[in-house]
Amino acid sequence: MVSRDQRRRQLAREKYERQQQRRSAAQRKTRRRNVVIASAVAVALAAGVTAYATTGLAGAGQDADRAAPPSPSKAPDPCGKPAKGMPSTKTWKKEPAMSVDTSASYSAKLATTCGTIELKLDAGKAPHTVNSFAFLAGQGYFDHSKCHRLVDQGLYVLQCGDPKGTGQGTPGYTIPDENLKDPRLKGGVYPAGTVAMANRYDGQSDKTRDSGGSQFFLVYQDSKLPPNYTPFGTVTGGMDVLRKIAKAGSTPDPQTGNTAPNATVVIDRATVRKS
C-alpha cells in the first residue's frame, strides 16, 4: 500500500515533470519564432541544410528546433569597450524617400569594438536597401547598437542592425526584397563576404515577403541559404574581424533561442559615403 508521504512525493514529481514539459514546449515555440539568419540572419536553422534568416519579428523556418545550439565558448572576449553613447530609439512611419544615386558607388564603414569592417554597397542592384541603409546610418540609427546574433553552425553569419539588441527591433517601416537573382548566389549559397538583409519571410507565405527593416547580416563563411534575403553589398575589409568574433563563439538564450556572440560586438559608429 502506498503511504501518504510516497503519494505526496509522486504527485510532486508528476507536477514537476508537467512543468518541465510545458517549459520545453514554450522554449521550442519561442525558438521557432525568434531564430534568425541568419537569423540568422534574424535566421531559422536546419543544422547545416536549409536555413532561413529572419529578424525575429515573426515566424521562422519550420526546422528551427532541429538545429543543435552552438556550444558556449570559453575563449576570452577579443573586443574592446564600447564608446560612450546610447542606442537609437528613433522610428519612422514610412520608408525614406529615394535619394540614392544608382549609377554611383557607395561604401560603408562599421567602426566596431572588435575592429573596423568596410563594405561596398550595390546601389544599382538594391537601390531601396542601400537607400534605407544609408539613411539609417546618417540618422545614427546603428551607432552604439550590439550585433546581437552569431550563427556558427550550418550558417556562418553575424547579424546586426537592431538598436534593441534583441532581434526584434525595427525602424518602423519595411523595404522590398531586391536582387534575389544575383548570380553570386549560386547553388543556394551566400558566399563569404556577402552583406544581406534579414527579414520576416517564413519560407511559405508571400505575405511575409518585402519585410526587411534595419537588420542585416555579414557572411563570414559560405552559407547555405535559399535566395530570399536581399544581397546588397560585400565585405571589402575586416573579414579577419568577423573571424575573430566567430572564434569567440556564441551562447544560446534558452528563452529566446537567440545565439548572442560571446564577443562584445558593438557598432560604435556606422557611416556611408558616395564615391
N, C-alpha and C positions, 0 to 999 in steps of 0.2 A: 504494500500500500504506500502510495506517495505521501510523504509528510507535508505539512503546511509550508515549512521552510523550503523544501525541494520544489513545491509547486510555485512558490513565490519567485525562486531563482529562475525556474523555467520560463515563467511569464516575463520576467525582466530580460532574459536572454532573447526571447522572441521579439519583444518590443525593440531591443537594440538592433536586431537583425533587420526588422522592418524599417527602422530609421536609416540604417546603412544603405538599404536598397533604394529608398526614396532619395537619399543624398546622391548616390551614384547615378540614378536616373536623371536627377536635376543637373548634375555636372555634365552628363553626356548631352543633354538638351542645350545647355549653355555653350558647350564647345561647338556644337553644330551651328549655333547662331553667330558665334564670335570668331571662329578660326579664320585666319587670313590665307594670303599670298600666300602670300602672298599672298597670309594673309595675306600667305601670305600671302603680298602682297599678299589684308587685311586679307584670307588665304585659307581655304579648306584643304587639308592634306589627305592624300591617299597613299601614304608610305611609299614614295618613290615611283608611283604610277601616275594616274591622273590627279590633278590638283586644281583648286580654284582659289583666286585671290579676291578677298573682299575686305571692306573696311570694318567689318564687324557691326554694321548698322542694320543688317538684315540677314536672311538665311544664307548659310554657306553650303558648300558641296555636300552631297549625301554620304560621302565616305569619310567624313571628318573624324568620327570616333573610332576608325580603324587604324589611325596613324599612331605610331609609337611616340610618346612625348620625349623631346630631347632630354638628355641627362644633364643635370646641373654641372657646371664646370667649377673646378677648384682653382683655376688659374687666377692670378691677381688681376685687378682692374687695370687695363692698359691705358686708360684715358685720364685726362686731367679734370680739373674742377670747372663747372660751367661759369660763364661770365655772368655778372650781376644783371638781373632783369627778370621780368615775369612773362610767362607765355601769353599770347594774344587771346582776347575774349571776343574779338570782332566777328560779326557775321553780316552777310548781305542777303537781300531778298532775291536777287537775280544775278545771273552770270554777268560779269563785267563786259562793257561794250568792246567790240573788237578793235584793237589798236595795233596789233602786231603786224609787222611787215613780212609777208610770206616769202618775199624774194631776198630777205636779208638773213644773215647768220646771227644766231643768239647763243650766248654761253651763260652758264650759271656757276656760281661758286658757293659751296656749302662749307662755311668755316665751323667745324665741329670740335668738340672737346677731345676727339681722337685724332684729329688731323684734318687737312683740307681735302675736299672732294670736288673735282671740277667736272662739269657736264657740258656737252654740246647738245643744243636743243633743236629739234626738227620742226621749225615753224611752218615750212612748206607742206609737210605731211600731216601735221597735227596742229593746225592753227588755233583751234579752240582751247586745246590743252595747254599749249605754250603760252597763249594769251592769258589764260587763267593763272598759270604758274608764275608768270612774270608779274601779274597784278598782285597776287598774294605776297610774293617776295617784296614788292615795292611797298606794300602796306605793313611790312614787318610781321606778317602772319606766322611765318615759320621760325622767327627768331625766338630763342630760349625754349624751343619745343624738343621733347625727347623723341628719339627714334624708338618706338615702343614695341616693335616686334622683330625678332630674328628667327628665321627658319633655317635649320641646318640639317634637316633630314628630308630627303625626297625633293624638296625645293631648297634653293640656296639664295635667300634674299634678306635684305634689311628693309623694313618698312618704316617710313617717316611721314611727316606732314600733318600730324594731329596734335594741336596745342594742348589738348586734354591729356594726351599720353595714354589713352585707354583703348584706342582703336575705334572709338565711337564718335569722334569729333567730326564736324562738318563746317564748311564756310557758310552754309545756309542755302547754297544753290548747287545744282548739278551741271555737268557738262556732257556733251555727246561722246560716244565711242568714236575713235578715229584710227586710221592707219592699221586696221586689223589684218590687212592682206600684205603687210610689209614683207618683202621677200626674205628679210633676215630671219623671220620666224619659220624656219624650215623644219618639217617633221614634228611640229608641236613642241618646239624647243625655243625658249627665250635665252639667247646666248649670253654668256658672261659679259658684263658691261652695259646691258640694256637698262634703260630707265623707263618705267612704265607706271600707269595709273592703276591703283586698286579701285575696286568698285563693288556694287552690291549685286552683281549678276549672280543668280543662283544656279546657272547651268541648265535651266529648264524654261522659265517663263520670259518671254520677250519684254514683259512689263518691267523687268528688273534691269534691262539694258539702259544705256545712256545715264548711268548713275554714278559716274565719277565725281569726286569733290576735290579735296585737297590732298588726300593721302596718296603717296607714291611709293614705289619700291625700287631698290637698286639690286640688280642681279650680280652676285659675285662669283657664281659658277653656273655653267649651263644648267637650266632648269626645265623640266618637262611641264608644260602648261598649255592648255588649249588657247588659241588666239582670241581671247575675249578681253584682253587688257591692253589699252592703248599704249603702244611703244612711242615715246615722244622725245627720246634722246639717248645719248650714250655717255658712259663714264670715260673721260679723257685723262683724268688724273685722280689718283687716290685709291686705286684698286688694292694697294698694299694696306691702306687704312681699313677698307672693308674686310680684308682677310684677317687683319689684326682683331677686329671686332668679332668676327666669326670664330676665331680661335679661342676666344674667351668663353664661348658657349652661351647658353640661354637657360632660363629657369621657367618651367611651366607654372602658371597660376591655376590651381585646381578648381577655382570658382569660375573663371572666365575662359579657360582654355588658351589664353594668350601666352606666348613664349617671349618674355622680355629678355633683351640681351643682358648678360652679366656685366658687360662694359657699360660705363656711364656715357651713353651716346646722346649728346645734346647739340642741336644746331644753334650755335651762338648767334650766327648771322647768315642769312641767305641773300644773295644778290644775283641779279640778271642784267646782262648788258648786251646791247646790239653792237655787232662789229662789222 
